[in-house]
Amino acid sequence: RRARRHARFSLNVQTLPAATFPDRDEASLAAFLGHCREEARKAGASRVASIVVETPFADPLAALEAIRREGSPLWYVERPSEEFALACGEAAAYVEFSGPRRFAEAKEFAQDLFARTIATGDLAPGGAGPTLALAATFENEAPADAERQPAPLALFLPRWQILRRGGRHYAVANAEIPPEADPADLARNIWKAHAKLARLTPEPGDGPNGNDSSSNGRHPALTLSRQTETPDYEAAVSQVLPRLHAGEFHKIVLARKITYRADRPPSPFALAHQLRERFPDCHSFCLADQRSGILVGATPERLLRVTSGRLETEALAGTAARGRTAGSDARLGHALLGNDKEAREHRLVVDSILRRLRELGLENPEEGRPRLLRLSNLQHLRTPLRANLPENLHPLDVLADLHPTPAMGGSPRELALPHLRALEGFHRSWYAGVAGWLDHAGDAEFIVPIRCGHLLDDKVTL
């Protein structure tokens, strides 16, 4: 099935068996890279080599923390309850897009890159083998201070990626192979990087008997000073309510932005570790491009997943607190399921997604029953939606049409979205945008970055 999907998505990843270098020695790897160089010479253009090695254990977040280079792109996501984590670092290929065709242009780039890729190793798990990481802002266009803001869409093939899926672990190296490449030198560098990942051993202070000065082995709490919120969120709500009551739109979602100063620069990886421990049913994530700063968060919202040609998305709208006891928790959940305002809001999101899926040509999408998604601090109304992906439709085609959902912008989208920038008074950037991955076989997963903070030196913007 994966081979057929290569053709459907115009991909042409050549694969060599993992036995090409069974002993993981430099000579065998150099021979594989030499094959890639010969293919580059025949084509008169660079090829991309992708090497997948299964490892006994690897923590993608720990790997990212250990070998991340300042000023290079990174992408990390983890959902512990599904035994899935993926970290991508540095860039073998990097490109940025803007404007209303940004997802279409990203698709063309992906198809071209995968068409000149040669891979070896176990490519079966989604996210193994050549995989592109994507981060897109809420808006199509960059703001006036674009040099300090993320690109409207950044796409990169990582130099290295670490995957944990279902109890198995994979280290992947990707490299551009020009016709004049030195295979022996490339092989040395690739194994050197792999050895660095393999040597993640405990340090003093790790474990229950260590001398870590922080409580329970965690970093001490940050001290934050409150900054003035600009513009004022409550004033924006007051402005929009008359328009809502007048029927200009059915729903509008206003973002709120608050900036703090911390007593020291916070560690994004320590925060991500705490988030994945506290919210195992969410996607914890870190995002950074070539600019300064990292976005860290834990989102409950999956926008799109494609597995073996099967598409999954979900409507997530409607919120209630968690109870202190089983009884109070159940009563709050029951009230959420029966609340008219929350049900209407949720239905707007469901209907909007279904309409867009049908417009894309997805026939008879399956709508699941509304149910509760219970997190440690909140519970939400959630309706899963599934469909078979048509032969001529790429995951990025679907993504372009689904983003943003009414849960992030409003409904009808065409009427609500034009009001957001004026009311909010700031560029949302990655907040409520899209982050995800697309692999060589057409499998993909994209989340909505919400419940997050942007870290830059000692500044924390929530």
C-alpha positions in Angstrom: 0.0 0.0 0.0 2.8 2.4 0.8 4.3 1.8 -2.7 1.0 2.7 -4.3 0.8 5.9 -2.3 4.3 6.9 -3.6 2.7 7.0 -7.1 -0.4 8.8 -5.9 1.5 11.6 -4.3 4.0 11.8 -7.2 6.8 10.6 -4.9 9.7 8.5 -6.2 11.7 7.6 -3.1 14.2 5.0 -4.1 14.8 2.4 -1.3 17.7 0.2 -0.6 17.4 -2.6 1.9 18.7 -2.1 5.4 21.2 -4.9 4.8 23.2 -2.4 2.8 25.1 -1.7 6.0 24.1 -4.3 8.6 27.0 -3.8 10.9 26.7 0.0 11.0 30.3 0.5 9.9 31.5 3.5 8.1 32.6 1.5 5.0 29.1 0.1 4.4 27.5 3.5 4.9 30.1 5.1 2.6 29.1 2.5 0.0 25.5 3.5 0.2 26.4 7.2 0.0 28.6 6.4 -2.9 25.5 4.9 -4.7 23.6 8.2 -3.9 26.5 10.2 -5.4 26.5 8.1 -8.6 22.7 8.8 -8.9 23.4 12.5 -8.5 26.0 12.4 -11.2 23.7 10.6 -13.6 21.0 13.2 -12.9 23.4 16.1 -13.0 21.8 17.4 -9.7 21.9 16.7 -6.0 20.1 13.7 -4.5 19.0 13.3 -0.9 20.2 10.4 1.2 18.0 9.2 4.1 19.4 6.6 6.5 17.1 4.9 9.1 18.6 3.0 12.0 16.5 1.3 14.7 17.9 1.9 18.2 17.2 0.2 21.5 16.0 3.4 23.1 15.8 7.1 22.3 14.0 10.0 23.9 13.3 12.5 21.1 13.0 15.5 23.5 16.2 14.6 25.3 18.0 14.2 21.9 16.7 17.7 20.9 18.0 19.2 24.1 21.4 17.5 23.7 22.3 18.4 20.2 20.2 21.5 19.3 22.2 24.3 17.6 21.1 27.9 18.4 19.7 29.6 15.3 18.8 26.3 13.5 15.2 25.1 13.0 13.7 22.6 15.4 10.4 20.8 15.5 9.2 18.5 18.3 5.8 16.9 19.2 4.8 14.1 21.6 1.6 12.5 22.7 2.5 10.1 25.5 -0.9 8.3 25.6 -0.3 7.2 22.0 3.4 6.3 22.5 4.4 8.7 19.8 7.1 11.3 19.7 9.1 12.9 16.9 12.0 15.4 17.1 13.6 17.1 14.1 16.7 19.2 14.2 18.8 21.4 11.9 18.1 21.4 8.2 19.3 19.5 5.2 16.8 21.5 3.2 14.8 24.6 4.3 12.3 26.8 2.5 9.7 29.5 3.4 6.4 30.4 1.7 3.8 33.2 2.1 0.5 34.2 0.5 -2.7 32.3 -0.2 -0.9 29.6 -2.1 1.6 28.8 0.6 0.3 25.2 1.2 0.2 24.5 -2.5 3.7 25.7 -3.0 4.9 23.6 0.0 3.3 20.6 -1.6 5.2 21.2 -4.8 8.4 21.5 -2.9 7.7 18.3 -1.0 7.0 16.3 -4.1 10.1 17.5 -5.8 12.3 16.7 -2.8 10.9 13.2 -2.2 11.3 12.5 -6.0 15.0 12.8 -5.7 15.4 11.0 -2.4 17.2 7.6 -1.8 16.5 5.9 1.5 17.6 2.8 3.3 16.4 1.2 6.5 13.0 0.4 8.0 10.7 3.0 6.3 7.4 1.4 7.3 6.5 3.4 10.5 4.9 6.8 9.7 7.5 9.5 10.5 10.5 7.2 9.8 12.5 7.7 6.7 12.6 11.1 4.9 10.0 13.4 6.7 9.3 17.1 6.3 8.5 19.3 9.3 6.1 22.1 8.8 5.2 25.2 10.9 2.7 27.8 9.6 1.3 30.9 11.1 -2.4 31.7 11.6 -2.1 34.4 8.9 -1.2 33.9 5.2 1.1 37.0 5.1 4.0 38.2 7.2 3.6 41.4 9.2 5.6 44.6 8.7 8.3 43.5 11.2 8.8 40.2 9.3 12.5 39.9 10.2 11.5 39.2 13.8 8.4 37.1 13.1 8.2 33.5 11.9 7.6 32.9 8.2 3.9 32.3 7.1 5.0 28.8 6.3 8.4 27.1 6.9 9.1 23.6 5.7 12.4 21.8 6.3 13.9 18.4 5.9 15.9 17.8 9.1 19.5 16.7 9.2 18.5 14.3 11.9 15.2 13.1 13.4 14.4 10.8 16.3 11.1 8.9 16.3 9.4 6.9 19.1 6.4 4.9 18.0 4.7 2.1 19.7 7.7 1.0 21.8 10.2 1.2 18.9 12.8 3.9 18.4 14.4 5.2 15.2 17.3 7.6 14.4 17.2 9.1 10.9 19.9 11.1 9.2 19.2 13.1 6.0 21.8 14.6 3.8 22.0 16.5 0.5 24.4 14.6 -1.8 25.8 16.7 -4.6 27.6 15.1 -7.6 31.0 16.0 -6.1 30.3 14.7 -2.5 32.9 12.7 -0.5 31.0 9.6 0.7 33.7 8.7 3.3 33.6 12.1 4.9 29.8 12.1 5.0 29.7 8.7 6.5 32.1 9.7 9.3 29.9 12.8 10.1 26.7 10.8 10.1 28.0 8.1 12.5 29.5 10.7 14.7 26.1 12.3 15.1 24.5 9.0 15.8 27.1 8.1 18.4 26.4 11.4 20.2 22.7 10.5 20.4 23.6 7.0 21.7 25.7 8.4 24.5 22.9 10.1 26.3 23.9 8.7 29.8 22.8 9.8 33.3 24.6 12.8 34.7 25.2 13.7 38.4 21.8 14.8 39.9 19.8 12.5 37.7 17.6 9.9 39.4 16.2 9.5 43.0 19.6 9.5 44.7 21.1 12.4 42.7 22.1 15.8 44.1 19.8 17.9 42.0 19.0 20.9 44.0 15.5 21.4 42.6 12.4 19.9 44.0 11.6 16.3 42.7 14.4 16.6 40.2 12.6 19.6 38.4 13.9 23.0 37.8 12.9 25.6 40.4 9.7 27.6 39.6 10.1 30.7 37.6 9.3 34.1 39.1 7.2 36.2 36.6 6.5 39.9 36.7 3.2 40.9 35.0 3.5 43.3 32.0 0.7 45.5 30.7 -1.6 43.7 28.4 -1.9 45.6 25.0 -4.5 45.8 23.6 -7.1 45.2 26.3 -8.9 41.8 25.8 -12.2 42.8 27.6 -12.4 46.0 25.5 -12.2 43.9 22.3 -15.0 41.6 23.6 -17.1 44.7 24.2 -16.5 45.9 20.7 -17.5 42.6 19.1 -20.6 41.8 21.0 -22.9 44.2 19.2 -21.8 42.8 15.9 -22.4 39.3 17.1 -25.9 40.1 18.3 -26.6 41.9 15.0 -25.9 38.7 13.2 -22.8 39.7 11.3 -21.4 36.3 12.1 -22.4 33.3 14.3 -19.1 32.9 16.2 -15.8 34.8 16.6 -12.8 33.7 18.6 -10.5 36.5 20.0 -7.0 35.7 21.0 -5.4 37.2 24.1 -1.7 38.0 24.5 0.1 38.6 27.8 3.8 39.1 28.2 5.9 38.5 31.4 9.5 38.9 32.4 11.1 35.9 34.1 13.8 36.1 36.8 16.0 34.0 34.4 15.7 32.6 30.9 13.4 29.6 31.1 14.4 26.2 29.6 12.0 25.3 26.8 12.9 21.6 27.0 12.4 21.5 30.8 9.0 23.1 30.3 8.1 20.7 27.4 9.1 17.8 29.7 6.7 19.0 32.4 3.9 19.5 29.9 4.2 16.0 28.5 4.1 14.6 32.0 1.1 16.6 33.1 -0.9 16.3 29.8 -0.3 12.9 28.3 -3.5 13.1 26.2 -2.3 16.4 24.5 0.4 17.0 22.0 3.3 18.7 23.7 5.4 20.6 21.3 8.4 22.9 20.6 8.8 25.0 17.5 11.6 27.2 16.3 12.9 28.5 12.9 16.1 30.3 12.1 15.0 33.3 14.1 15.4 33.7 17.8 12.9 32.3 20.3 11.0 29.0 20.8 7.3 28.3 21.0 6.4 25.7 23.7 3.0 24.3 24.6 0.6 21.4 25.0 -2.4 21.4 22.6 -5.5 19.1 22.7 -6.3 19.9 19.1 -5.3 17.7 16.2 -6.2 19.3 12.9 -5.5 16.4 10.6 -4.0 12.9 10.5 -3.5 10.7 7.4 -2.5 7.1 7.9 -2.4 4.7 4.9 -4.8 6.8 3.0 -7.2 7.2 5.8 -8.0 10.8 6.9 -8.9 11.7 10.5 -9.8 15.1 11.9 -12.0 16.3 14.8 -14.2 19.0 16.1 -13.1 20.3 19.5 -15.2 23.0 21.0 -17.1 23.4 24.3 -15.3 23.5 27.6 -16.0 22.8 31.3 -13.9 22.4 34.4 -12.9 19.1 36.0 -14.4 18.1 39.4 -12.6 17.3 42.6 -14.5 14.0 43.0 -15.8 11.4 40.6 -19.3 12.6 41.2 -18.7 16.3 40.7 -16.6 15.5 37.6 -19.4 13.4 36.1 -21.9 16.1 36.8 -19.8 18.7 35.1 -19.3 16.4 32.1 -23.0 15.7 31.9 -23.8 19.4 32.1 -21.3 20.1 29.3 -22.9 17.4 27.0 -26.3 18.9 27.7 -25.5 22.6 27.6 -27.3 24.4 24.7 -24.7 27.1 24.2 -21.8 24.7 24.1 -23.7 22.3 21.9 -24.5 25.0 19.4 -20.9 26.2 19.3 -19.7 22.6 18.9 -22.1 22.0 16.0 -20.9 25.0 14.1 -17.4 23.5 14.1 -18.6 20.0 13.1 -20.8 21.4 10.2 -18.0 23.6 9.0 -15.5 20.8 8.8 -18.0 18.4 7.2 -18.8 21.0 4.5 -15.2 21.6 3.7 -14.4 17.9 3.5 -17.3 17.4 1.0 -16.2 20.4 -1.1 -12.8 18.7 -1.4 -14.5 15.6 -2.8 -14.4 13.4 0.3 -17.6 11.4 0.0 -19.6 10.3 3.0 -17.2 11.4 5.8 -17.9 9.4 9.0 -19.1 11.5 12.0 -18.6 9.9 15.4 -20.7 10.6 18.4 -19.8 13.6 20.5 -17.9 12.6 23.6 -15.8 14.1 26.3 -12.1 14.7 26.0 -10.9 14.8 29.6 -7.6 16.5 30.4 -6.0 17.0 33.8 -7.5 20.5 34.2 -10.4 20.8 31.6 -12.8 18.7 29.7 -14.0 19.4 26.1 -16.7 18.3 23.7 -15.0 16.3 20.9 -16.4 14.7 17.7 -14.1 12.5 15.6 -14.5 12.7 11.8 -13.0 10.2 9.3 -12.9 9.7 5.5 -10.9 7.9 2.8 -8.5 10.3 1.1 -9.2 10.4 -2.7 -6.4 9.3 -5.0 -5.9 12.8 -6.4 -5.8 14.7 -3.0 -2.7 15.5 -1.1 -2.7 16.0 2.8 -1.6 19.6 2.2 -4.6 20.2 0.0 -6.9 19.2 2.9 -4.8 21.2 5.4 -5.1 24.4 3.3 -8.9 24.1 3.3 -9.4 23.1 6.9 -7.2 25.9 8.4 -8.4 27.8 10.3 -11.3 26.0 11.8 -14.2 27.9 13.4 -12.7 26.9 16.8 -9.8 29.2 16.1 -11.3 32.0 14.0 -15.1 32.0 13.8 -18.0 31.2 11.6 -18.8 31.9 8.9 -15.1 32.0 8.4 -15.3 34.5 5.5 -17.2 37.0 7.7 -15.4 36.5 11.0 -11.7 36.4 10.0 -11.4 39.9 8.5 -12.4 41.4 11.9 -9.7 39.6 14.0 -6.6 41.6 13.3 -8.3 45.0 14.0 -9.9 43.7 17.2 -6.9 41.8 18.6 -4.3 44.4 17.6 -1.4 41.9 17.1 -0.1 39.3 14.7 -1.0 35.8 16.0 2.1 34.2 14.4 2.3 30.5 15.2 -0.5 30.7 17.8 -3.6 29.0 16.3 -1.6 28.2 13.2 -0.5 24.7 12.0 2.4 22.5 13.0 3.1 19.0 11.7 5.0 16.5 9.6 4.6 14.8 6.2 6.5 11.7 5.4 7.7 10.2 2.1 4.7 7.8 1.9 2.0 10.4 2.3 1.4 9.8 6.0 1.0 13.0 7.9 -0.2 14.6 11.2 -0.9 18.3 12.0 -1.8 20.0 15.2 -3.0 23.5 16.2 -0.5 25.3 18.4 -2.6 26.6 21.3 -2.1 26.8 25.1 1.5 27.8 24.5 4.1 30.5 25.2 6.9 32.0 23.1 10.2 32.1 25.0 12.9 34.7 24.1 15.7 35.3 26.6 13.8 36.2 29.8 10.6 37.2 28.0 7.6 34.8 28.2 4.6 35.7 25.9 1.5 33.6 26.5 
